[in-house]
Amino acid sequence: MESFKASGVYTKQAHVDIPEGLYEEEHGRNGFFGRVSQLYHTQPPVNWTDISGDLKPKNLPSLFSHKDLQDDFRAILTNNDCELSLGHLTKSLDYFLRNADFDELYFVHEGSGTFETIYGYVPFVKGDYIVIPRGTTYTIKISQAAKFFQVESRSEFEEPSRGLLGPNALYDQTAKFTPEAALGSDQDWPEYKVRVKRLGEITTITYPFNPLTAKGWKGSVYPWKISIYDICPIMSHRYHVPPSGHTTFVAKNFVVCSFVERPLEDKKHKVLKVPFYHSNIDFDEVLFYHQGNFFSRDNIDAGALTFHPQGVHHGPHPKAFEAGEDKLYTDEYAVMVDTRYPLKPTKWFEENENKDYWKSWM
Ligand SMILES: [Fe+2]
């Protein structure tokens, strides 16, 4: 049994009616799922004058027009559980892929096309999450140049339990798309190459026929997709729901959450509209900004990404409280990856990051 205590100045309800001149911090365990306290500070914990060391909040501007991403992917953040990448495909692949290291999740930031897989076709448009189980052979056909935020996972992507919200919470189960069995569309190539990734190395297998040869399938392993635009957020006008309420995928030691458009919390009840300050101790936090007006962050555009490591606070930029004051609705769409164990930025991340992001609260 948790033992709740309280001392000094505090509010009856977290995130509501915060006393004038005080700033709320949430000190939570286990990525908002665990034990939690709120603290009421006389100064915002992000009002630093310097940070020296590795834990600066980090930011990548939108890099999809970078030459290294043209018809290629680049890893940006990695740990033992997952690898996050960005990619921009302007034309269809003339080879097939099979990932023997990771399950894969592609989030479509822009563009359209079709994943042709051994289970059939998964057409995609902007806003789709496509889940590809490890070992699936597939290729990607591009109709309109496609920008991807990709998450590779050592473990399977599962849906979160809905608990007392019931099975149709977050999205109706019929909003999920699964492919119908189909052969690969290209049948006149002289040869077909499958690039298999194992231990990060590529082995190429050549066939004289299109390797998408399944006339049928049955079972519980298959690619599927859900659109971020089909997600119905849970919310309360009386309380700022923590990010854990917006979980879309659960994997071992990390989660993927979706922030989508929704009414904002109620001004009448003096509910905090912007995320409370926190240092998400126990989890590293990555946010990919997909669409909308990101009013709680200055100078963040669609396609940008932020990385907040464990231990250093983050929260709204100073102007956000004012900007949110009369807003009734947020049109923000963002994808969050919260990892239990620290992520390491790749060399490519460090070469392209906005090195002054940590100063944006000053
Ligand atoms: Fe956060």
Residues whose N, C-alpha, C, O or C-beta is under 5 A from the ligand:
A	BS01	LIG	N280 E285
